[in-house]
Amino acid sequence: MDSDELAAIASFHNLNRRENRGINDFHSFRLSITDLARAELGSQVRPISLTLGLNSGTIILLAGEDAPRAVFPSIVGHPRPAVAPSKDSYVGHEAQAKREILTLGYPIEQGIVTDWDGMEKIWHHIFHEELHVAPEQHQVLLTGAPAYNPKADREKMAEIMFETFNVPALHVIISAVLSLYFSPRPNTGIALESGDGVTRVVPIYEGHALPYAILRLDLAGKGITECLLESLAKRGYPFTISADSREIVRDIKEKLCYVVLDFEQEHKSSCTEKSYELPDGQVIAIGDERFRAPEALFQPSLAGIEGAGIHEATCDSINKCDPDLHQEMYRNIVLSGGSTTFPGFAERMKKEMSVLAPSGVKVKVVAHPELKEAVWIGGSVLASLSTFENYWCTKQEYDEVGPAIIHRKCF
């Protein structure tokens, strides 16, 4: 992305400052920038903005919109052999609702597309079941998991979009860049993304991700769910490694878990138990598992994983950058993804980073509740800009060059 795109996004950010609507009034700012985006689009056919993979979810917008058309889990279910199905596969919420008769699959594992047939089913579901549009009439902007896939996989993605769905144009952008757009410092900082399958620390300078300093941790929401499941099973609760059990435990995690400021102190004190009703009506009590499971983000050894905690990885990523950028990075650590939304996470992150930062360096962790929307709102706005036209990878270019064209115009 060059200075034209950065200038356009900066103009949206300056609008926020001029009207004194800072991070505390993100909703009003969001409406303003999407109004401008709609004005740029006029009556033309709108590009489709898709966010894939973060927190194992798929978010769909038409460019210029300020709210998703749909949000659903990136899950595909196939009927079990003994079942007489009405169709051969189910996607998203429908797959979850019918999980008793389905074998569930997750096409995106640890931030990487591992099942392209399943991924194609999700895209088909988006175009034909959610949006009810002809894909050959809409440009597609992808953010999230695809941008981090290996080179050959990105080409596979382009092949499916252009050859199976016949889209007229495609662009893929790293979601971390978008997550900074609506932070107090929209061009430079650290994007800390922790979804379901993977955690990434992505340093951004002047709107560009710095690949040599990106760090990946194979511990995120799914790993926390596994820790919680194992702990509850040890207490004798009826949980197994089945997909059904994982979905129930995931719900427990999202409703009851939190991050503590001082793990050792909290561990010594008594924890307030919370009740949770299982689908069969049984009520179970959840105790210190509520904070022990997410503590694995800061102490991976609790999940049986060797390596740095999320705070240490963030510090390591900053240290890989030019020393002149360190202060800016520490002052703008932007959180995104469901695994950063645990109550207490931002406060713990700031505490740990303040310990690791050089003396005198200010640490700021940006965790406004609505900033989780920044990635898909940023995609919606970006796809609508007239200045972005030169950055689309077109079907004609794909036909002339082949899948490798995706590397020339994206990432």
LINBEL-V104821 format. One record per residue. SS is DSSP state (H for helix, E for strand, L for the rest). PSI is psi in radians with two decimals (999 if undefined). OMEGA is omega in whole degrees, 0 to 359 (none if undefined). Layout:
ss->SS psi->PSI omega->OMEGA
ss->SS psi->PSI omega->OMEGA
This chain:
ss->L psi->2.37 omega->185
ss->L psi->-2.96 omega->186
ss->H psi->-0.50 omega->179
ss->H psi->-0.81 omega->180
ss->H psi->-0.71 omega->178
ss->H psi->-0.68 omega->179
ss->H psi->-0.68 omega->180
ss->H psi->-0.81 omega->179
ss->H psi->-0.68 omega->179
ss->H psi->-0.61 omega->179
ss->H psi->-0.65 omega->176
ss->H psi->-0.72 omega->181
ss->H psi->-0.67 omega->179
ss->H psi->-0.58 omega->175
ss->H psi->-0.72 omega->179
ss->H psi->-0.76 omega->182
ss->H psi->-0.75 omega->182
ss->H psi->-0.64 omega->184
ss->L psi->0.18 omega->178
ss->L psi->0.63 omega->177
ss->L psi->1.52 omega->184
ss->L psi->-2.75 omega->184
ss->H psi->-0.37 omega->180
ss->H psi->-0.15 omega->177
ss->H psi->0.87 omega->184
ss->H psi->-0.60 omega->183
ss->H psi->-0.80 omega->180
ss->H psi->-0.71 omega->178
ss->H psi->-0.73 omega->179
ss->H psi->-0.77 omega->180
ss->H psi->-0.65 omega->181
ss->H psi->-0.83 omega->184
ss->H psi->-0.58 omega->179
ss->H psi->-0.48 omega->171
ss->H psi->-0.77 omega->178
ss->H psi->-0.70 omega->180
ss->H psi->-0.75 omega->179
ss->H psi->-0.63 omega->179
ss->H psi->-0.66 omega->178
ss->H psi->-0.66 omega->184
ss->H psi->-0.62 omega->184
ss->L psi->-2.32 omega->184
ss->L psi->0.12 omega->183
ss->L psi->2.80 omega->177
ss->L psi->2.25 omega->187
ss->L psi->2.40 omega->171
ss->L psi->2.76 omega->177
ss->E psi->2.27 omega->177
ss->E psi->2.12 omega->181
ss->E psi->2.24 omega->171
ss->E psi->2.14 omega->187
ss->E psi->2.39 omega->164
ss->L psi->-0.70 omega->182
ss->H psi->2.20 omega->185
ss->H psi->0.47 omega->179
ss->H psi->0.55 omega->181
ss->E psi->2.73 omega->174
ss->E psi->2.23 omega->181
ss->E psi->2.27 omega->186
ss->E psi->2.26 omega->172
ss->E psi->2.75 omega->162
ss->E psi->2.48 omega->184
ss->L psi->2.41 omega->179
ss->L psi->-0.12 omega->179
ss->L psi->2.64 omega->182
ss->L psi->0.14 omega->177
ss->L psi->2.55 omega->183
ss->L psi->2.55 omega->169
ss->L psi->-0.57 omega->180
ss->E psi->2.59 omega->172
ss->E psi->2.16 omega->180
ss->E psi->2.71 omega->180
ss->E psi->2.50 omega->181
ss->L psi->1.22 omega->183
ss->L psi->2.45 omega->174
ss->E psi->2.29 omega->180
ss->E psi->2.39 omega->177
ss->E psi->2.38 omega->182
ss->E psi->2.46 omega->176
ss->L psi->2.73 omega->187
ss->L psi->-0.62 omega->185
ss->L psi->-0.01 omega->185
ss->L psi->2.43 omega->174
ss->L psi->1.69 omega->188
ss->L psi->2.77 omega->173
ss->L psi->-0.33 omega->174
ss->L psi->2.94 omega->189
ss->L psi->-0.16 omega->177
ss->L psi->2.73 omega->180
ss->E psi->2.58 omega->186
ss->E psi->2.53 omega->170
ss->L psi->-2.33 omega->184
ss->H psi->-0.62 omega->180
ss->H psi->-0.68 omega->177
ss->H psi->-0.72 omega->178
ss->H psi->-0.76 omega->183
ss->H psi->-0.51 omega->182
ss->L psi->0.38 omega->188
ss->H psi->-0.38 omega->179
ss->H psi->-0.45 omega->182
ss->H psi->0.12 omega->185
ss->E psi->2.74 omega->165
ss->E psi->2.03 omega->185
ss->E psi->2.47 omega->176
ss->E psi->2.64 omega->181
ss->L psi->1.77 omega->183
ss->L psi->-0.40 omega->178
ss->E psi->2.03 omega->179
ss->E psi->2.20 omega->180
ss->L psi->0.74 omega->175
ss->L psi->0.07 omega->182
ss->E psi->2.41 omega->176
ss->E psi->2.06 omega->182
ss->L psi->-0.19 omega->181
ss->L psi->1.69 omega->185
ss->H psi->-0.53 omega->175
ss->H psi->-0.76 omega->177
ss->H psi->-0.68 omega->179
ss->H psi->-0.71 omega->178
ss->H psi->-0.66 omega->178
ss->H psi->-0.67 omega->178
ss->H psi->-0.78 omega->179
ss->H psi->-0.69 omega->177
ss->H psi->-0.73 omega->178
ss->H psi->-0.72 omega->180
ss->H psi->-0.92 omega->184
ss->H psi->-0.80 omega->192
ss->H psi->-0.45 omega->182
ss->H psi->-0.61 omega->182
ss->H psi->-0.88 omega->184
ss->L psi->-0.43 omega->183
ss->L psi->0.89 omega->180
ss->L psi->2.83 omega->173
ss->L psi->1.99 omega->185
ss->H psi->-0.48 omega->181
ss->H psi->-0.10 omega->180
ss->H psi->-0.03 omega->186
ss->L psi->2.28 omega->168
ss->L psi->2.65 omega->183
ss->E psi->2.20 omega->173
ss->E psi->2.12 omega->180
ss->E psi->2.31 omega->171
ss->E psi->2.93 omega->179
ss->E psi->-2.47 omega->189
ss->H psi->-0.75 omega->186
ss->H psi->-0.57 omega->183
ss->H psi->-0.38 omega->183
ss->H psi->-0.01 omega->182
ss->L psi->2.74 omega->175
ss->L psi->2.78 omega->185
ss->H psi->-0.82 omega->182
ss->H psi->-0.60 omega->180
ss->H psi->-0.62 omega->177
ss->H psi->-0.64 omega->177
ss->H psi->-0.65 omega->176
ss->H psi->-0.71 omega->178
ss->H psi->-0.79 omega->178
ss->H psi->-0.70 omega->179
ss->H psi->-0.79 omega->180
ss->H psi->-0.79 omega->182
ss->H psi->-0.75 omega->184
ss->H psi->-0.66 omega->186
ss->H psi->-0.64 omega->180
ss->H psi->-0.80 omega->183
ss->L psi->-0.20 omega->174
ss->L psi->0.67 omega->179
ss->L psi->2.58 omega->182
ss->L psi->-0.44 omega->181
ss->E psi->2.71 omega->185
ss->E psi->2.51 omega->169
ss->E psi->2.53 omega->179
ss->E psi->2.32 omega->181
ss->E psi->2.53 omega->178
ss->L psi->2.20 omega->184
ss->H psi->-0.48 omega->181
ss->H psi->-0.63 omega->179
ss->H psi->-0.73 omega->181
ss->H psi->-0.57 omega->184
ss->H psi->-0.38 omega->179
ss->L psi->-0.27 omega->189
ss->L psi->-0.63 omega->186
ss->L psi->0.34 omega->174
ss->L psi->2.94 omega->179
ss->L psi->-0.50 omega->178
ss->L psi->1.62 omega->194
ss->L psi->-0.17 omega->186
ss->L psi->-0.46 omega->186
ss->L psi->2.35 omega->179
ss->E psi->-2.93 omega->178
ss->E psi->2.19 omega->172
ss->E psi->1.99 omega->178
ss->E psi->1.86 omega->183
ss->E psi->2.16 omega->176
ss->E psi->1.86 omega->183
ss->L psi->-2.19 omega->182
ss->L psi->-0.79 omega->188
ss->L psi->-0.37 omega->187
ss->L psi->2.65 omega->173
ss->E psi->2.36 omega->178
ss->E psi->2.44 omega->172
ss->E psi->2.03 omega->187
ss->E psi->1.89 omega->175
ss->E psi->2.39 omega->181
ss->E psi->2.29 omega->175
ss->E psi->2.13 omega->181
ss->L psi->0.75 omega->175
ss->L psi->0.02 omega->181
ss->E psi->2.33 omega->172
ss->E psi->2.53 omega->178
ss->L psi->1.65 omega->189
ss->H psi->-0.61 omega->184
ss->H psi->-0.24 omega->182
ss->H psi->0.08 omega->178
ss->L psi->2.28 omega->178
ss->E psi->2.51 omega->183
ss->E psi->2.36 omega->174
ss->E psi->2.24 omega->179
ss->L psi->0.82 omega->176
ss->L psi->2.14 omega->180
ss->L psi->-2.54 omega->186
ss->H psi->-0.73 omega->181
ss->H psi->-0.72 omega->179
ss->H psi->-0.65 omega->178
ss->H psi->-0.71 omega->177
ss->H psi->-0.75 omega->180
ss->H psi->-0.73 omega->178
ss->H psi->-0.77 omega->181
ss->H psi->-0.73 omega->179
ss->H psi->-0.80 omega->181
ss->H psi->-0.74 omega->180
ss->H psi->-0.74 omega->181
ss->H psi->-0.63 omega->178
ss->H psi->-0.64 omega->179
ss->H psi->-0.43 omega->178
ss->L psi->0.01 omega->177
ss->L psi->0.12 omega->178
ss->L psi->2.65 omega->190
ss->L psi->1.09 omega->178
ss->L psi->2.43 omega->178
ss->L psi->-2.98 omega->179
ss->L psi->0.18 omega->181
ss->L psi->2.78 omega->178
ss->H psi->-0.63 omega->179
ss->H psi->-0.83 omega->180
ss->H psi->-0.73 omega->181
ss->H psi->-0.70 omega->180
ss->H psi->-0.68 omega->178
ss->H psi->-0.80 omega->181
ss->H psi->-0.63 omega->176
ss->H psi->-0.72 omega->179
ss->H psi->-0.71 omega->176
ss->H psi->-0.81 omega->180
ss->H psi->-0.86 omega->185
ss->H psi->-0.49 omega->183
ss->H psi->-0.51 omega->191
ss->H psi->-0.32 omega->186
ss->L psi->2.71 omega->178
ss->E psi->2.88 omega->179
ss->L psi->2.35 omega->181
ss->L psi->2.72 omega->179
ss->L psi->-0.64 omega->180
ss->L psi->1.79 omega->186
ss->H psi->-0.80 omega->183
ss->H psi->-0.74 omega->180
ss->H psi->-0.76 omega->181
ss->H psi->-0.63 omega->182
ss->H psi->-0.55 omega->181
ss->H psi->-0.48 omega->183
ss->L psi->2.92 omega->180
ss->L psi->2.42 omega->181
ss->L psi->2.36 omega->177
ss->L psi->2.15 omega->179
ss->L psi->2.55 omega->176
ss->E psi->2.56 omega->180
ss->E psi->2.58 omega->177
ss->E psi->2.27 omega->180
ss->E psi->2.15 omega->178
ss->L psi->2.83 omega->181
ss->L psi->-0.50 omega->181
ss->L psi->0.07 omega->179
ss->L psi->-0.24 omega->178
ss->L psi->2.40 omega->179
ss->E psi->2.22 omega->180
ss->E psi->2.76 omega->180
ss->E psi->2.30 omega->179
ss->E psi->2.12 omega->183
ss->L psi->-2.10 omega->184
ss->L psi->-0.14 omega->173
ss->H psi->-0.43 omega->182
ss->H psi->-0.61 omega->179
ss->H psi->-0.32 omega->179
ss->H psi->-0.69 omega->183
ss->H psi->-0.93 omega->180
ss->H psi->-0.26 omega->176
ss->H psi->-0.39 omega->179
ss->L psi->-0.44 omega->176
ss->L psi->-0.59 omega->180
ss->L psi->-0.44 omega->177
ss->L psi->1.43 omega->184
ss->H psi->-0.39 omega->180
ss->H psi->-0.44 omega->178
ss->H psi->-0.36 omega->177
ss->H psi->0.19 omega->180
ss->L psi->0.43 omega->183
ss->L psi->2.30 omega->175
ss->L psi->2.45 omega->177
ss->L psi->-3.14 omega->184
ss->L psi->2.62 omega->172
ss->L psi->3.01 omega->185
ss->H psi->-0.58 omega->179
ss->H psi->-0.69 omega->179
ss->H psi->-0.67 omega->177
ss->H psi->-0.66 omega->178
ss->H psi->-0.76 omega->178
ss->H psi->-0.73 omega->179
ss->H psi->-0.71 omega->179
ss->H psi->-0.77 omega->178
ss->H psi->-0.73 omega->182
ss->H psi->-0.36 omega->176
ss->L psi->-0.24 omega->180
ss->L psi->2.91 omega->176
ss->L psi->2.33 omega->181
ss->H psi->-0.53 omega->180
ss->H psi->-0.30 omega->182
ss->H psi->-0.18 omega->189
ss->H psi->-0.81 omega->182
ss->H psi->-0.73 omega->178
ss->H psi->-0.69 omega->181
ss->H psi->-0.79 omega->180
ss->H psi->-0.51 omega->183
ss->L psi->-0.07 omega->183
ss->L psi->1.24 omega->177
ss->E psi->1.87 omega->188
ss->E psi->2.20 omega->182
ss->E psi->2.47 omega->172
ss->E psi->2.74 omega->182
ss->L psi->2.59 omega->186
ss->H psi->-0.52 omega->183
ss->H psi->-0.05 omega->172
ss->H psi->0.01 omega->185
ss->L psi->0.10 omega->174
ss->L psi->2.40 omega->173
ss->E psi->2.30 omega->179
ss->L psi->-0.17 omega->184
ss->H psi->-0.86 omega->184
ss->H psi->-0.72 omega->180
ss->H psi->-0.72 omega->178
ss->H psi->-0.72 omega->180
ss->H psi->-0.77 omega->180
ss->H psi->-0.72 omega->179
ss->H psi->-0.85 omega->182
ss->H psi->-0.70 omega->180
ss->H psi->-0.58 omega->178
ss->H psi->-0.57 omega->177
ss->H psi->-0.67 omega->184
ss->H psi->-0.42 omega->184
ss->L psi->2.63 omega->176
ss->L psi->2.67 omega->180
ss->L psi->2.33 omega->178
ss->L psi->-0.11 omega->180
ss->L psi->2.21 omega->181
ss->L psi->2.41 omega->178
ss->L psi->2.27 omega->174
ss->L psi->2.22 omega->177
ss->E psi->2.10 omega->183
ss->E psi->2.03 omega->185
ss->L psi->0.68 omega->176
ss->L psi->2.37 omega->184
ss->H psi->-0.65 omega->184
ss->H psi->-0.10 omega->179
ss->H psi->-0.27 omega->175
ss->H psi->-0.31 omega->178
ss->H psi->-0.19 omega->189
ss->H psi->-0.65 omega->182
ss->H psi->-0.88 omega->184
ss->H psi->-0.51 omega->174
ss->H psi->-0.73 omega->177
ss->H psi->-0.72 omega->177
ss->H psi->-0.70 omega->179
ss->H psi->-0.77 omega->181
ss->H psi->-0.82 omega->183
ss->H psi->-0.75 omega->182
ss->H psi->-0.32 omega->183
ss->H psi->-0.24 omega->187
ss->L psi->2.34 omega->178
ss->H psi->-0.54 omega->180
ss->H psi->-0.19 omega->181
ss->H psi->-0.12 omega->185
ss->H psi->-0.67 omega->183
ss->H psi->-0.13 omega->185
ss->H psi->-0.08 omega->175
ss->L psi->2.41 omega->170
ss->E psi->1.98 omega->188
ss->E psi->2.82 omega->177
ss->H psi->-0.66 omega->179
ss->H psi->-0.76 omega->178
ss->H psi->-0.69 omega->178
ss->H psi->-0.78 omega->180
ss->H psi->-0.58 omega->182
ss->H psi->-0.68 omega->188
ss->H psi->-0.60 omega->185
ss->L psi->-3.04 omega->185
ss->L psi->-0.44 omega->182
ss->L psi->-0.27 omega->180
ss->H psi->-0.46 omega->183
ss->H psi->-0.49 omega->182
ss->H psi->-0.39 omega->182
ss->H psi->-0.57 omega->189
ss->H psi->-0.04 omega->180
ss->L psi->2.96 omega->176
ss->L psi->999 omega->none
